[in-house]
Amino acid sequence: MRIADVLRSKGTAVATVEPGASVAHLVAVLAEHNVGALVVVGDDGIAGIVSERDVVRRLHETGADLLRSSVADIMTAEVFTCSPKDAVDDLTVVMTERRFRHVPVVDGGRLVGIVSIGDVVKSRISQLEAGQDQLAAYIAQG
Ligand code: AMP
């Protein structure tokens, strides 16, 4: 199973935010879209990624003033991305080892989707279930 297959079932919509937006705006967009991370997109394309974990961590350090800071102050600038051609199994390993739950999908320099750890786990479960069904059918045939 490839990342392109995951995008085919979940869709290609990506919630984004500008680097200059306030953290208060970021929190509103996360809540509005019911997602855990946003891709930060500036004039030159992907500038970073920011997740609810970044907000919580900084809120603990800074307090409520954080809401007036900008997204660029709290985002992770070095973004790990994947391609639609990548194998879901390989991405699952990377996400587990590097402990991030979101990976933007880039094709030919263009942002074409995002996958979460929930998406990859769901796709692996479907794969395992399909394998189990095939095995059960094979055994039933004698
Ligand atoms: P998450 O598990 O996605 O909530 O993110 C945990 C931490 O990793 C946060 O500091 C994020 O900014 C960062 N992060 C999330 N996704 C990525 C990614 N694809 N590349 C680099 N850093 C990431």
Residues whose N, C-alpha, C, O or C-beta is under 5 A from the ligand:
A	BS01	AMP	G36 A37 I49 V50 S51 E52 R53 D54 T76 E78 V79 F80 R99 F100 R101 H102 V103 P104
